[in-house]
């Protein structure tokens, strides 16, 4: 928390924030007001969830085929 407070106070630059969101619910926007999708400082990496993550979030137990039949 000390390092985070230093960043907040403008004392520790540059810094990197890594957001790992296996459900894809995060929204990160660039600071370029004219085109926020073209911020070269932002890197998005898309990946498939692991079977363990699917199990943890209950995704592996979801019925997606013939849904109306249950």
Secondary structure, 3 states (H helix, E strand, C coil): CHHHHHHHCCCCCCCCCCCCCCCCCCCCCCCCCCCHHHCCCCCCCCCCCCHHHHHHCCHHHCCCCCHHHC
